[in-house]
């Protein structure tokens, strides 16, 4: 029985998977043109699966000897470019033995060469001996560092004029970033790799995108076809909404439902099952999510994510902002407009950044905030938060790494602690509008015993130094948000971050307001 894969290369006999080659349109044509080109995409989007499938097909068709191998072994040696080349050639030979017929294997011994030309000499020797043109995929190319990366790229460039006879016919460089820009030293080093480009022979740069909604439905449909278990009640659309089509998340969400929560076939998988799976993945800090959020404290990432979370990022059209490009290449954001890539990433970011605040919160368990009819007493939740904020807000906010958005992180941590194990807090960042919108969903039973959802909308804004009171703008924005989510009342929270603001104990007060659309608003200043 096939299953949803969340680790390593997808195999068609073991895993549900989409046909890999269509995810790289134009790749075969570029190979036929004897092109050197790049494939780049965030981690765990299917690069290796697609490129290995392409190599397997090209070799099976009989026109090429196509091989995928990894440069990752050269990462540890950093600037020792000779040792890096030996590591690459060792993996190349190992991969050739595993994936190519014997008559296409490289020579038993690489030719003698200087430390600066080991790779080039080896590829020339193999190209002359092989009965077919070589197509080589250098995966994890941006794992190489400094002089090692420069050396490899320059040798490939030097061999380019001889491609097809005394050098591989086509070379594909695969990595996290687009190495055409030569800012791809591991870790996103912004310095260029020398004054002259070490690799100016690229024809094209291909990027592997996320799954479309139709592709998510196709992948999940394979599970339905194998087991008879459908995704019902809007579950397919909800899966795409939660994941943004990010391939690992799409697989992980379904695997969590099927294998960990254990919804048995043929019982339908619902949107609520997917919500539960999302919470479990976030709380478990799955490897993919853990490696992703580990980037949040890099300065280049923080410079993009912090104003984005605060709703103040406006440079959505710049094609020259290297920080934005870097964070996009990591897969943390999408572009045009610039926004966090998907709701699961938004949730993970907030929970990680608010973890210090959440650990400090003396929040009683949710039942103490639940009314006799099972609904959540949001006013009491906010009153308890206000009391905590008066006593601890400044100290807590000042100690957080994302200082610009610290108050919002603290109140989101408070709400998350309240609803953990029961409801959900959906977050939406108002890009360029200086706000965060929250939709709190709390499950309860109506008078007839039917499960239903209480929905509460909150908007978080900051009164920044040198700016006017954001109350009027906040009411206008909250009015539009309430209309969109179909609610008649909401909460507006305004945090005053001006140096001249009153002491926090004095300024943290409740009030009431009304929007232009006649919707009632609970106002909390802090």
C-alpha positions as CSV (number, residue, x, y, z in Angstrom):
1,X,0.0,0.0,0.0
2,X,1.3,3.4,-1.0
3,X,1.6,6.2,1.6
4,X,2.2,10.0,1.8
5,X,5.9,10.7,1.8
6,X,7.5,13.3,4.2
7,X,11.1,12.2,4.0
8,X,13.5,11.9,1.1
9,X,12.9,11.2,-2.6
10,X,9.5,10.0,-3.6
11,X,9.3,6.5,-5.2
12,X,6.3,5.7,-7.4
13,X,5.9,2.1,-6.0
14,X,5.9,3.4,-2.4
15,X,4.4,6.8,-2.4
16,X,1.5,8.9,-3.6
17,X,3.2,11.3,-6.0
18,X,2.5,13.5,-9.0
19,X,4.3,12.9,-12.3
20,X,7.7,14.6,-11.6
21,X,8.8,15.7,-15.1
22,X,5.9,18.0,-15.8
23,X,7.0,20.0,-12.7
24,X,10.1,21.0,-14.7
25,X,8.7,22.3,-18.0
26,X,11.4,23.1,-20.6
27,X,14.1,21.0,-18.9
28,X,14.2,18.4,-21.6
29,X,14.4,21.0,-24.3
30,X,17.3,22.7,-22.5
31,X,19.2,19.3,-22.3
32,X,18.6,18.8,-26.0
33,X,20.2,22.3,-26.6
34,X,23.2,21.2,-24.6
35,X,22.5,24.0,-22.1
36,X,23.9,24.6,-18.7
37,X,21.1,25.8,-16.5
38,X,19.8,26.1,-12.9
39,X,16.9,24.5,-11.0
40,X,16.2,26.2,-7.7
41,X,13.4,26.0,-5.1
42,X,12.9,25.9,-1.3
43,X,13.7,22.7,0.5
44,X,11.4,19.8,0.3
45,X,9.5,20.9,-2.8
46,X,10.4,18.0,-4.9
47,X,13.6,19.1,-6.7
48,X,15.5,15.9,-6.2
49,X,12.5,13.7,-7.0
50,X,11.9,15.6,-10.3
51,X,15.6,15.7,-11.4
52,X,16.2,12.0,-10.5
53,X,13.2,11.1,-12.6
54,X,14.4,13.2,-15.5
55,X,17.8,11.5,-15.4
56,X,16.2,8.1,-15.2
57,X,14.1,8.8,-18.3
58,X,16.9,10.3,-20.3
59,X,19.1,7.4,-19.7
60,X,16.4,4.8,-20.4
61,X,15.6,6.4,-23.7
62,X,19.2,5.7,-24.8
63,X,20.4,9.1,-26.0
64,X,22.2,10.2,-22.8
65,X,24.0,9.0,-19.7
66,X,22.2,11.2,-17.2
67,X,23.2,11.2,-13.6
68,X,22.1,13.0,-10.4
69,X,24.5,13.3,-7.5
70,X,25.1,15.6,-4.5
71,X,27.7,18.2,-3.7
72,X,26.7,18.2,0.0
73,X,29.8,16.2,0.9
74,X,31.9,19.2,0.1
75,X,30.2,21.4,2.6
76,X,32.2,20.5,5.6
77,X,35.6,21.3,4.1
78,X,34.6,24.9,3.3
79,X,37.5,26.6,1.4
80,X,39.6,23.4,0.9
81,X,38.6,23.2,-2.8
82,X,40.7,20.2,-3.6
83,X,39.0,18.1,-0.8
84,X,35.6,19.5,-1.9
85,X,36.2,18.2,-5.5
86,X,37.2,14.8,-4.2
87,X,34.0,14.6,-2.1
88,X,31.9,15.5,-5.2
89,X,33.7,13.0,-7.4
90,X,33.2,10.3,-4.8
91,X,29.5,10.8,-4.7
92,X,29.4,11.0,-8.5
93,X,31.1,7.6,-8.7
94,X,28.8,6.1,-6.0
95,X,25.7,7.4,-7.8
96,X,26.9,6.2,-11.2
97,X,27.4,2.6,-9.9
98,X,23.8,2.7,-8.4
99,X,22.0,4.4,-11.3
100,X,23.8,3.8,-14.6
101,X,24.4,0.6,-16.6
102,X,28.0,-0.6,-16.3
103,X,29.0,0.5,-19.8
104,X,28.2,4.1,-18.9
105,X,30.2,4.1,-15.7
106,X,33.1,6.6,-15.3
107,X,36.7,5.4,-15.7
108,X,38.0,3.2,-12.9
109,X,40.6,5.9,-12.1
110,X,40.4,9.6,-12.4
111,X,43.4,11.2,-14.3
112,X,46.1,13.0,-12.4
113,X,45.5,16.7,-12.1
114,X,46.3,19.8,-10.1
115,X,44.2,20.6,-7.0
116,X,42.5,23.4,-9.0
117,X,41.4,21.2,-11.9
118,X,40.5,17.8,-10.4
119,X,36.8,18.0,-11.3
120,X,37.3,19.4,-14.8
121,X,39.9,16.7,-15.7
122,X,37.6,13.9,-14.3
123,X,34.6,15.1,-16.3
124,X,36.7,15.4,-19.5
125,X,38.0,11.9,-19.0
126,X,34.6,10.4,-18.5
127,X,33.0,12.4,-21.4
128,X,35.6,11.1,-23.8
129,X,35.2,7.5,-22.6
130,X,31.4,7.4,-22.4
131,X,29.5,6.1,-25.5
132,X,26.8,8.7,-24.8
133,X,26.7,12.4,-24.1
134,X,26.7,13.1,-20.3
135,X,24.0,15.0,-18.6
136,X,25.0,15.8,-15.0
137,X,22.9,17.2,-12.1
138,X,24.9,18.9,-9.4
139,X,22.4,18.8,-6.5
140,X,22.9,20.9,-3.4
141,X,25.4,23.1,-5.3
142,X,24.9,25.9,-2.8
143,X,26.1,23.6,0.0
144,X,29.6,24.5,-1.2
145,X,31.3,27.5,0.4
146,X,33.6,30.2,-0.7
147,X,36.6,29.1,-2.7
148,X,35.2,25.5,-3.1
149,X,32.1,26.9,-4.9
150,X,34.1,29.3,-7.0
151,X,36.5,26.5,-8.1
152,X,33.7,24.2,-9.1
153,X,31.8,26.9,-11.0
154,X,34.9,28.1,-12.8
155,X,35.9,24.6,-13.9
156,X,32.3,24.0,-15.3
157,X,32.5,27.3,-17.1
158,X,35.9,26.4,-18.6
159,X,34.5,23.1,-19.9
160,X,31.4,24.7,-21.4
161,X,33.0,25.2,-24.9
162,X,33.9,21.5,-25.1
163,X,30.5,20.2,-24.1
164,X,29.2,17.1,-25.8
165,X,32.6,15.8,-26.9
166,X,35.2,16.4,-24.2
167,X,32.9,17.6,-21.5
168,X,29.3,16.9,-20.3
169,X,26.7,17.9,-22.9
170,X,24.4,19.5,-20.3
171,X,25.0,20.5,-16.7
172,X,22.1,21.3,-14.2
173,X,22.9,23.1,-11.0
174,X,20.3,22.5,-8.4
175,X,20.0,24.3,-5.1
176,X,18.0,26.4,-2.7
177,X,18.9,29.7,-4.3
178,X,19.4,30.9,-7.8
179,X,23.2,30.7,-8.2
180,X,23.1,32.7,-11.4
181,X,23.3,35.8,-9.0
182,X,26.4,34.4,-7.3
183,X,25.2,35.3,-3.9
184,X,24.6,31.7,-3.1
185,X,27.4,30.9,-0.8
186,X,25.9,28.6,1.8
187,X,23.7,30.5,4.3
188,X,22.9,33.2,1.8
189,X,26.2,35.1,2.1
190,X,25.3,38.4,0.4
191,X,28.9,39.1,-0.9
192,X,29.6,38.2,-4.5
193,X,31.9,35.3,-5.2
194,X,34.7,37.4,-6.7
195,X,34.5,40.4,-8.9
196,X,34.0,38.5,-12.2
197,X,31.2,36.0,-12.5
198,X,32.7,32.5,-12.2
199,X,29.8,31.0,-14.1
200,X,28.3,33.2,-16.9
201,X,27.3,30.4,-19.3
202,X,23.8,29.7,-17.9
203,X,21.0,29.7,-20.4
204,X,18.1,29.7,-18.0
205,X,17.0,29.4,-14.4
206,X,14.0,27.2,-13.6
207,X,12.1,27.3,-10.4
208,X,10.0,24.5,-9.0
209,X,6.7,25.9,-7.7
210,X,4.2,24.7,-5.2
211,X,1.3,22.4,-6.1
212,X,-1.8,24.0,-7.6
213,X,-5.2,23.3,-6.0
214,X,-5.8,20.9,-8.9
215,X,-2.5,19.1,-8.2
216,X,-3.4,18.8,-4.4
217,X,-6.7,17.2,-5.5
218,X,-4.9,14.9,-7.9
219,X,-2.4,13.7,-5.2
220,X,-5.1,13.2,-2.6
221,X,-7.2,11.5,-5.2
222,X,-4.6,8.7,-5.5
223,X,-5.2,7.9,-1.8
224,X,-9.0,7.8,-2.4
225,X,-8.5,5.5,-5.5
226,X,-6.3,3.1,-3.5
227,X,-8.3,3.0,-0.3
228,X,-11.8,4.3,-1.1
229,X,-11.4,7.0,1.5
230,X,-12.6,10.4,0.2
231,X,-11.7,13.9,1.2
232,X,-15.1,15.4,1.8
233,X,-16.8,18.6,3.0
234,X,-14.4,21.1,1.4
235,X,-11.3,19.2,2.7
236,X,-9.5,19.5,-0.6
237,X,-9.9,23.2,-0.8
238,X,-9.0,23.5,2.9
239,X,-5.8,21.5,2.5
240,X,-4.7,23.9,-0.3
241,X,-5.7,26.9,1.8
242,X,-3.7,25.7,4.8
243,X,-0.6,24.7,2.9
244,X,-0.5,27.1,-0.1
245,X,0.4,23.9,-2.0
246,X,3.8,23.6,-0.4
247,X,4.6,19.9,-1.3
248,X,5.9,18.7,2.1
249,X,3.0,20.3,4.0
250,X,0.5,18.8,1.5
251,X,1.9,15.3,2.2
252,X,2.5,15.8,5.9
253,X,-1.1,17.0,6.5
254,X,-2.6,14.0,4.9
255,X,-0.1,11.6,6.4
256,X,-0.9,13.0,9.9
257,X,-4.6,12.3,9.4
258,X,-4.3,8.9,7.8
259,X,-1.4,7.4,9.8
260,X,-1.2,9.3,13.1
261,X,-4.7,10.4,13.9
262,X,-5.8,7.2,12.2
263,X,-9.1,8.1,10.5
264,X,-10.0,4.6,9.1
265,X,-11.1,4.1,5.5
266,X,-13.7,4.5,4.2
267,X,-14.6,7.2,6.7
268,X,-14.3,10.6,4.9
269,X,-11.5,12.9,5.8
270,X,-13.0,16.3,6.7
271,X,-11.7,19.9,6.9
272,X,-11.9,19.5,10.7
273,X,-9.6,16.5,10.5
274,X,-7.1,18.6,8.6
275,X,-7.3,21.4,11.2
276,X,-6.5,18.8,13.9
277,X,-3.6,17.5,11.8
278,X,-2.2,21.0,11.4
279,X,-2.2,21.6,15.1
280,X,-0.4,18.3,15.7
281,X,2.3,19.1,13.1
282,X,2.9,22.5,14.7
283,X,3.1,21.2,18.2
284,X,5.3,18.3,17.2
285,X,7.7,20.8,15.5
286,X,8.2,18.4,12.6
287,X,11.7,18.5,11.1
288,X,10.7,20.6,8.1
289,X,9.0,23.2,10.3
290,X,11.8,23.2,12.8
291,X,14.5,23.8,10.1
292,X,12.3,26.5,8.6
293,X,11.7,28.5,11.8
294,X,15.4,28.2,12.7
295,X,16.0,30.8,10.0
296,X,13.8,33.4,11.7
297,X,16.6,34.9,13.8
298,X,18.9,35.5,10.9
299,X,19.2,39.3,10.4
300,X,18.3,39.1,6.8
301,X,15.1,37.1,7.6
302,X,14.1,39.3,10.5
303,X,14.4,42.5,8.4
304,X,11.6,41.1,6.1
305,X,9.5,39.0,8.5
306,X,9.2,41.5,11.4
307,X,7.6,44.4,9.5
308,X,5.6,41.9,7.5
309,X,4.1,40.5,10.7
310,X,3.4,44.0,11.9
311,X,1.5,44.8,8.7
312,X,3.9,47.5,7.8
313,X,5.9,46.0,4.9
314,X,5.2,48.0,1.7
315,X,8.1,47.2,-0.6
316,X,6.2,44.5,-2.4
317,X,7.2,45.3,-5.9
318,X,11.0,45.7,-5.6
319,X,12.9,43.2,-7.7
320,X,16.3,44.3,-6.2
321,X,15.7,43.8,-2.5
322,X,18.1,40.9,-1.8
323,X,16.7,40.3,1.6
324,X,13.2,39.7,0.2
325,X,14.7,37.5,-2.6
326,X,16.6,35.5,0.0
327,X,13.6,34.9,2.3
328,X,11.5,34.0,-0.8
329,X,14.1,31.5,-1.9
330,X,13.9,30.0,1.6
331,X,10.2,29.5,1.0
332,X,9.1,31.6,3.9
333,X,7.3,34.2,1.9
334,X,5.6,34.5,-1.5
335,X,6.0,37.6,-3.6
336,X,3.7,40.0,-5.5
337,X,2.4,40.7,-3.0
338,X,5.0,39.9,-0.3
339,X,3.3,37.7,2.3
340,X,4.0,34.7,4.5
341,X,3.8,31.7,2.2
342,X,0.9,29.9,3.9
343,X,-1.2,29.8,7.1
344,X,0.8,27.0,8.6
345,X,4.0,29.0,8.3
346,X,2.3,32.0,9.8
347,X,1.2,30.0,12.8
348,X,4.6,28.4,13.3
349,X,6.4,31.8,13.1
350,X,4.1,33.4,15.7
351,X,4.3,30.4,18.1
352,X,8.1,30.2,17.9
353,X,8.6,33.9,18.3
354,X,6.0,34.1,21.1
355,X,7.4,31.0,22.9
356,X,9.3,33.1,25.5
357,X,6.2,35.1,26.3
358,X,3.9,32.1,26.4
359,X,6.2,30.4,28.9
360,X,5.8,33.4,31.2
361,X,2.1,33.6,31.0
362,X,0.2,32.5,34.1
363,X,-2.9,31.7,32.1
364,X,-5.5,29.5,33.8
365,X,-6.8,26.6,31.7
366,X,-9.5,27.3,29.1
367,X,-12.5,25.9,31.2
368,X,-12.3,28.8,33.6
369,X,-13.1,31.1,30.7
370,X,-16.0,29.0,29.4
371,X,-19.6,29.9,30.2
372,X,-22.2,27.3,31.2
373,X,-23.5,27.1,27.7
374,X,-20.0,26.1,26.4
375,X,-19.1,29.4,24.7
376,X,-15.9,31.3,25.4
377,X,-16.1,34.5,27.6
378,X,-13.9,36.6,25.4
379,X,-14.4,39.7,27.5
380,X,-13.0,37.9,30.6
381,X,-10.1,36.6,28.5
382,X,-9.2,40.2,27.5
383,X,-9.7,41.5,31.1
384,X,-7.3,38.9,32.4
385,X,-4.8,39.8,29.7
386,X,-5.1,43.5,30.5
387,X,-4.2,42.8,34.1
388,X,-1.2,40.8,33.2
389,X,-0.1,43.4,30.6
390,X,-0.2,46.2,33.2
391,X,2.2,44.3,35.4
392,X,4.5,42.6,33.0
393,X,4.0,44.0,29.5
394,X,7.0,46.3,29.2
395,X,9.5,43.8,30.6
396,X,8.2,41.0,28.5
397,X,8.0,43.0,25.2
398,X,11.4,44.6,25.6
399,X,13.1,41.2,26.0
400,X,11.7,39.8,22.7
401,X,13.9,39.6,19.6
402,X,11.2,40.8,17.2
403,X,10.7,44.1,19.2
404,X,8.6,45.8,16.6
405,X,5.8,43.3,16.9
406,X,6.4,42.2,20.5
407,X,3.0,43.4,22.0
408,X,1.1,41.6,19.3
409,X,3.1,38.4,19.9
410,X,2.3,38.6,23.6
411,X,-1.4,38.9,23.2
412,X,-1.4,36.2,20.5
413,X,0.5,33.9,22.9
414,X,-2.2,34.6,25.5
415,X,-5.0,33.7,23.2
416,X,-3.2,30.6,22.0
417,X,-2.7,29.4,25.5
418,X,-6.4,29.8,26.2
419,X,-7.6,27.9,23.1
420,X,-5.0,25.2,23.1
421,X,-6.6,21.8,22.7
422,X,-9.9,23.3,21.9
423,X,-10.3,26.2,19.5
424,X,-8.1,27.9,16.9
425,X,-6.6,31.3,16.3
426,X,-6.4,32.2,12.6
427,X,-4.0,35.0,11.8
428,X,-3.9,37.3,8.9
429,X,-1.3,40.1,8.4
430,X,-2.6,43.3,6.7
431,X,0.3,43.9,4.4
432,X,1.2,47.6,4.3
433,X,-1.8,48.5,6.5
434,X,-0.1,48.2,9.9
435,X,-2.4,45.6,11.5
436,X,-2.9,42.0,12.4
437,X,-6.3,40.4,12.1
438,X,-7.2,37.5,14.2
439,X,-10.2,35.2,14.0
440,X,-10.7,33.1,17.1
441,X,-12.8,29.9,16.6
442,X,-14.2,28.1,19.6
443,X,-16.2,24.8,19.4
444,X,-19.4,24.3,21.4
445,X,-22.8,22.7,21.2
446,X,-26.0,24.6,20.4
447,X,-29.3,24.1,22.3
448,X,-30.0,20.9,20.2
449,X,-26.6,19.4,20.9
450,X,-25.2,20.1,17.5
451,X,-21.5,21.0,17.3
452,X,-21.0,24.6,16.1
453,X,-18.4,27.3,16.2
454,X,-18.2,30.6,18.1
455,X,-16.3,33.1,16.0
456,X,-14.6,36.2,17.4
457,X,-12.7,38.8,15.4
458,X,-9.9,40.9,16.8
459,X,-7.6,43.5,15.2
460,X,-4.2,44.4,16.6
461,X,-2.6,47.8,15.8
462,X,0.3,49.8,17.2
463,X,0.5,53.5,17.8
464,X,4.0,54.1,16.5
465,X,6.3,57.1,17.4
466,X,5.6,60.2,15.3
467,X,2.3,58.9,14.0
468,X,-1.3,60.0,14.8
469,X,-3.7,57.9,17.0
470,X,-4.6,54.9,14.8
471,X,-8.1,54.6,16.3
472,X,-10.0,56.0,13.3
473,X,-8.0,53.9,10.8
474,X,-8.3,50.8,13.0
475,X,-12.1,51.1,13.2
476,X,-12.3,51.5,9.5
477,X,-10.1,48.5,8.9
478,X,-11.9,46.4,11.5
479,X,-15.3,47.3,10.0
480,X,-14.1,45.9,6.6
481,X,-12.7,42.8,8.3
482,X,-16.0,42.1,10.2
483,X,-18.0,42.5,7.0
484,X,-15.7,40.0,5.3
485,X,-16.0,37.4,8.0
486,X,-19.7,38.0,8.6
487,X,-19.7,39.3,12.2
488,X,-21.5,42.2,13.8
489,X,-19.0,43.0,16.5
490,X,-15.3,42.7,17.2
491,X,-12.3,43.8,19.3
492,X,-9.7,46.5,18.5
493,X,-6.5,46.3,20.5
494,X,-4.2,49.4,20.2
495,X,-0.7,49.2,21.7
496,X,1.0,52.6,22.4
497,X,4.7,52.3,21.6
498,X,5.5,56.1,21.7
499,X,8.2,57.2,24.1
500,X,5.9,59.9,25.5
501,X,3.0,57.5,26.2
502,X,1.7,57.3,29.7
503,X,2.9,54.5,32.0
504,X,1.6,51.1,30.9
505,X,-0.5,50.7,34.0
506,X,-2.3,53.9,33.3
507,X,-2.8,53.5,29.6
508,X,-4.1,49.9,29.6
509,X,-7.9,50.6,29.7
510,X,-11.1,49.3,28.1
511,X,-13.5,51.4,26.1
512,X,-16.3,51.0,23.5
513,X,-16.6,52.3,20.0
514,X,-18.7,51.8,16.9
515,X,-17.7,51.5,13.3
516,X,-19.1,53.5,10.4
517,X,-21.1,50.3,9.5
518,X,-22.8,50.3,12.9
519,X,-20.8,47.4,14.3
520,X,-20.1,47.4,18.0
521,X,-16.4,47.3,19.0
522,X,-14.7,46.6,22.3
523,X,-11.6,48.8,22.5
524,X,-8.6,47.8,24.5
525,X,-5.7,50.2,24.7
526,X,-2.4,49.0,26.1
